Amino acid sequence: MSAMESQPRAPEATSSDILVRPLREPDLPAADHIMRLAFGTFLGLPEPTSFLGDAGYVRTRWLAAPTAAFAAEVGGEVVGSNFATQWGSVGFFGPLTVHPAHWERQIASRLMEPILACFDQWGTTHAGLFTFAQSPKHLYLYQKFDFWPRFLTAIMAKLVAPPQREVAWSTYSEVPPPEQAGCLSACRELTDAIYAGLDLGEEIRAVAAQGLGDTVLLWDQAQLVGLAVCHCGAGTEAGSGTCYVKFGAVGPGATASATFDQLLDACEALAARQGLARLSAGVNTGRHAAYRQMLARGFRTELQGVAMHHRNAEGYNRPEVYLMDDWR
């Protein structure tokens, strides 16, 4: 996800004036302010810095992977940032934001360079991003780096309702420390069956370490059949009153649709347990069956963008894949 469009310009900066370097902890307040200002300005909010409310992306992503977070600096001042995320063989990036006073200066392009280097270093086989489908400038920027628009991604939400049935689920926070490695291995085995090398281990650990929420584990007897990494409440990517499924999936097979329904039940139960009123999740419309199933359960689209894939690869956005994420 990124924000950069036309605004009143600061004095012209040459490429030699722009320094791209690792983002450091003292930079986080400035990077967070710029992220909110940039998106709020692009979206035309009356108070641009109100974008996202009390939800947070910058600090949580820096804490999760400080070596994959980058700042752009002009004249000693931070003017933009970008973040890469690794899910095993899958990588995505964002939020990529530049201060509106420095839009159209090629700073966003400069902030792409270390991201692509991360993907190369990680051996990423599938990479992408979420951006504004209605913005030709955003599409043009990423097409320069061989990212191409594919299906829309819907960010959906519903009100949390009382559970209608019992579902066998637990959470990662309930797993005793000696058993956590085995649990993460089971999670990796499940996601690898969807796309080779897809691994949410670091995301699960980051949510646990930062206290951002919890990971739902769905069971069929002793077999893990689904998982959902959830952010809960203020200061996380969810925001107040919301449980946000950053990633959720069930294994492939004949029972995937029924299992996906159970995973949604479990996520709603976690939200109720946390005292949260809304359940939010993203789903790419290329995963047609999952998208339709969420609509049938009362989810409604609040925001939509487009997923852009490196080299136009299909990845795991296939009609039969029951998976929730949005790459913002």
C-alpha positions in Angstrom: 0.0 0.0 0.0 1.3 3.4 -0.9 0.5 7.1 -1.1 2.0 9.7 -3.3 0.3 12.3 -5.5 0.5 16.0 -6.6 0.8 18.6 -3.8 2.6 22.0 -3.2 6.2 21.2 -3.7 9.2 21.8 -1.4 12.4 23.2 -3.0 13.7 20.8 -5.7 15.8 18.0 -4.4 18.2 16.2 -6.7 18.8 12.4 -6.6 22.0 13.1 -4.7 20.1 14.9 -2.0 18.0 11.8 -1.3 19.4 9.3 1.1 17.7 5.9 1.5 18.8 4.1 4.7 17.5 1.7 7.3 14.6 3.1 9.4 15.7 3.6 13.0 13.6 3.7 16.2 14.0 7.5 16.6 12.5 7.9 13.1 9.2 6.1 14.0 7.2 9.1 15.1 8.1 11.0 11.9 7.4 7.9 9.7 4.1 7.3 11.4 3.0 11.0 10.9 4.0 11.0 7.3 2.2 7.7 6.7 -1.1 9.1 8.0 -0.6 12.5 6.3 0.2 10.9 3.0 -2.8 8.6 2.9 -5.2 11.1 4.4 -4.2 13.7 1.9 -4.5 11.2 -1.0 -8.0 10.2 0.2 -9.1 13.8 0.7 -9.8 13.5 4.4 -10.7 16.8 6.1 -8.1 16.1 8.8 -5.5 14.0 6.9 -3.5 12.8 10.0 -6.7 11.2 11.3 -6.2 8.4 8.8 -6.3 4.9 10.5 -7.5 6.5 13.8 -5.8 4.6 16.7 -4.7 1.7 14.5 -0.9 1.4 13.9 1.3 0.0 11.2 4.7 1.7 11.4 5.9 0.7 14.9 4.5 -2.8 14.7 6.2 -3.5 11.4 9.5 -2.0 12.4 9.5 -4.1 15.6 8.7 -7.2 13.6 11.5 -6.8 11.1 13.7 -3.7 11.7 16.2 -4.8 9.0 13.4 -4.7 6.4 12.3 -1.2 7.1 13.7 1.8 5.2 13.6 5.6 5.4 14.1 8.3 2.7 15.9 11.4 4.0 16.3 14.8 2.4 18.4 17.4 4.1 18.7 15.3 7.3 14.9 15.0 7.5 12.8 11.8 7.1 10.4 12.3 4.2 9.2 8.8 3.6 9.4 5.1 4.5 8.8 1.6 3.2 8.5 -1.8 4.9 9.1 -5.4 3.5 7.3 -8.4 5.0 8.5 -12.0 4.6 6.0 -14.9 4.9 8.5 -17.6 4.0 8.7 -17.8 0.2 6.1 -14.9 -0.1 7.0 -11.3 0.3 5.0 -8.0 0.1 5.7 -4.4 1.0 4.1 -1.4 2.4 3.0 1.0 3.6 5.2 3.0 1.2 4.6 6.6 1.9 6.2 9.9 1.1 5.5 13.3 2.6 3.1 15.2 0.3 5.6 18.1 0.0 8.0 15.7 -1.8 5.6 13.8 -4.1 6.6 13.3 -7.7 10.3 13.5 -6.8 11.1 9.8 -7.5 11.5 9.2 -3.8 9.0 6.3 -3.9 11.1 4.7 -6.7 14.2 5.0 -4.5 12.3 3.4 -1.6 11.6 0.4 -3.8 15.3 -0.4 -4.3 16.0 -1.9 -0.9 12.7 -3.8 -0.9 13.6 -5.6 -4.1 17.0 -6.3 -2.5 15.2 -7.9 0.5 13.2 -10.1 -1.8 16.3 -11.2 -3.6 18.1 -11.9 -0.4 15.2 -13.9 1.0 14.8 -16.0 -2.2 11.2 -14.8 -2.5 9.3 -16.7 -5.2 6.0 -14.7 -5.0 5.9 -11.0 -4.3 3.3 -8.3 -4.4 1.5 -5.3 -2.9 -1.9 -3.8 -2.3 -2.6 -0.4 -3.9 -5.3 1.9 -5.1 -7.0 0.5 -8.2 -8.2 3.9 -9.2 -4.8 5.6 -9.4 -2.9 5.3 -12.7 0.2 6.9 -11.0 0.4 4.1 -8.4 0.0 1.4 -11.1 2.6 3.0 -13.3 5.1 3.2 -10.5 4.9 -0.5 -9.7 4.8 -1.6 -13.3 8.2 0.0 -13.7 9.4 -2.7 -11.2 7.5 -5.6 -13.0 4.5 -5.6 -10.6 1.2 -6.0 -12.5 -2.4 -5.5 -11.4 -4.5 -8.6 -11.1 -7.7 -9.1 -9.1 -9.3 -6.7 -6.6 -8.8 -7.2 -2.9 -11.8 -6.5 -0.7 -11.3 -5.3 2.9 -14.5 -6.6 4.5 -16.1 -6.4 8.0 -19.1 -7.6 9.9 -20.5 -7.1 13.4 -19.5 -9.9 15.8 -22.5 -12.1 16.6 -22.9 -14.8 19.3 -21.5 -18.2 18.2 -24.1 -20.5 16.6 -22.1 -23.7 17.1 -19.2 -25.2 18.9 -15.9 -25.2 17.0 -12.7 -26.9 18.2 -10.2 -24.1 18.3 -7.4 -22.8 20.5 -4.9 -20.0 20.4 -1.1 -19.8 20.1 -0.9 -18.0 23.4 -2.2 -21.2 25.0 0.6 -23.4 23.6 3.3 -24.2 26.2 6.7 -22.8 25.2 8.3 -26.3 24.8 5.5 -27.1 22.2 5.6 -23.9 20.2 8.2 -25.0 17.7 6.0 -28.0 16.9 2.9 -25.8 16.6 4.7 -23.5 14.2 5.9 -26.5 12.2 2.3 -27.7 11.9 1.3 -24.2 10.7 4.0 -24.2 8.1 3.0 -27.6 6.8 -0.6 -26.3 6.4 0.4 -23.2 4.5 3.0 -25.0 2.4 0.2 -27.1 1.0 -1.4 -23.9 -0.3 1.7 -22.4 -1.8 5.2 -23.9 -1.6 7.2 -22.2 1.1 4.5 -20.0 2.5 5.3 -19.7 6.2 3.6 -17.4 8.8 5.9 -18.3 11.6 7.5 -14.9 11.9 4.1 -13.2 11.8 2.7 -15.4 14.5 5.8 -14.8 16.7 5.6 -11.0 16.1 2.0 -10.9 17.2 2.8 -12.8 20.3 5.9 -10.9 21.2 4.3 -7.5 20.7 1.0 -8.4 22.4 -1.0 -7.4 19.2 -3.6 -10.1 19.5 -3.4 -13.9 19.0 -3.4 -16.7 16.4 -6.4 -18.9 16.1 -5.6 -22.6 15.7 -8.4 -24.8 14.2 -8.4 -28.5 14.9 -9.9 -31.7 13.6 -9.1 -34.0 16.4 -5.3 -33.7 16.7 -4.8 -32.3 13.1 -4.4 -28.6 12.5 -6.7 -27.7 9.7 -6.8 -23.9 9.8 -5.1 -20.8 11.3 -5.7 -17.1 11.6 -3.3 -14.5 12.7 -5.4 -11.8 14.4 -4.7 -8.2 15.6 -7.0 -7.0 18.3 -7.8 -3.4 19.3 -6.1 -0.1 19.5 -2.4 0.3 18.6 -2.5 -2.7 16.3 -3.5 -2.9 12.6 -7.1 -3.5 13.8 -7.9 -0.3 15.7 -10.4 0.1 18.6 -13.2 -2.3 18.7 -12.0 -4.5 15.9 -10.5 -7.9 15.5 -8.5 -7.9 12.2 -7.5 -11.2 10.5 -4.2 -10.3 9.0 -3.8 -13.8 7.6 -6.2 -16.7 7.8 -6.3 -20.0 5.8 -7.5 -23.6 5.8 -5.8 -26.5 4.1 -6.9 -27.5 0.5 -9.2 -30.4 -0.1 -12.8 -31.5 -0.4 -13.8 -30.2 3.0 -12.1 -26.7 2.6 -15.3 -24.8 2.4 -16.8 -26.3 5.6 -13.5 -25.8 7.4 -13.3 -22.2 6.3 -16.7 -21.6 7.8 -15.4 -23.1 11.0 -12.4 -20.8 10.9 -14.6 -17.8 10.5 -16.6 -19.0 13.5 -13.4 -19.3 15.5 -12.2 -15.8 14.6 -15.6 -14.4 15.6 -15.4 -16.3 18.9 -11.9 -14.8 19.5 -13.3 -11.3 18.8 -16.2 -11.9 21.3 -13.8 -13.2 23.9 -11.7 -10.0 23.5 -14.8 -7.8 23.8 -14.5 -6.5 20.2 -17.6 -5.6 18.2 -16.2 -5.9 14.6 -14.5 -8.6 12.7 -12.4 -7.4 9.7 -10.5 -9.4 7.0 -9.2 -9.0 3.5 -9.8 -11.4 0.7 -8.6 -11.3 -2.9 -11.5 -11.7 -5.3 -9.3 -14.1 -7.3 -10.1 -16.5 -4.4 -13.7 -16.6 -5.7 -15.1 -19.2 -3.4 -13.7 -17.7 -0.2 -15.0 -14.2 -1.3 -18.5 -15.5 -1.9 -18.5 -17.4 1.3 -17.6 -14.3 3.3 -20.4 -12.3 1.6 -22.8 -15.1 2.5 -21.8 -14.8 6.1 -22.6 -11.1 6.3 -19.2 -9.5 5.5 -19.4 -6.3 3.6 -16.7 -4.5 1.7 -15.5 -1.3 3.4 -12.4 -0.6 1.2 -11.1 -2.2 -1.9 -7.8 -2.1 -3.8 -5.9 -4.1 -6.3 -3.2 -6.8 -5.7 -0.2 -6.3 -7.9 2.0 -9.4 -8.5 5.6 -9.5 -9.4 6.0 -10.8 -13.0 2.2 -11.2 -13.0 2.5 -14.6 -11.3 -0.7 -16.2 -10.0 0.7 -17.1 -6.6 -2.0 -18.4 -4.3 -4.8 -16.1 -5.6 -6.7 -19.0 -7.1 -10.4 -19.7 -7.1 -10.2 -22.8 -4.9 -7.9 -21.3 -2.2 -9.7 -20.4 1.1 -7.4 -17.8 2.5 -7.7 -14.3 3.9 -5.1 -11.5 3.7 -4.7 -8.2 1.9 -1.0 -7.1 1.7 -1.6 -3.6 3.0 
